Amino acid sequence: MTTTAVDSLDVTGTLCPVPVLRTARRVRRLAPGALLEVVGDDPLMRLDLAAWCAKEGHEVVAMEEVDGRVRCVLRVGGGAS
């Protein structure tokens, strides 16, 4: 994957809802349009982050899972919470 994130958040070792809560906290500090890479190992992180992004108006730019680790790159939307 070639998408480059400007900010990174590692939520490895945490389970739902912590990855989404930490992502939401980080997004509040970023400007609309900024990219955030979130990396973790929660098996539900793919679904949880995608649903949260859709609800909050952020865009999932890329999502991949390799060896049990999920990497999600999201673009902060204008209505960031």
Secondary structure, DSSP 8 states (H G I E B T S, - for coil): -----SEEEE-TT--TTHHHHHHHHHHTTS-TT-EEEEEE--TTHHHHHHHHHHHHT-EEEEEEEETTEEEEEEE--TT--
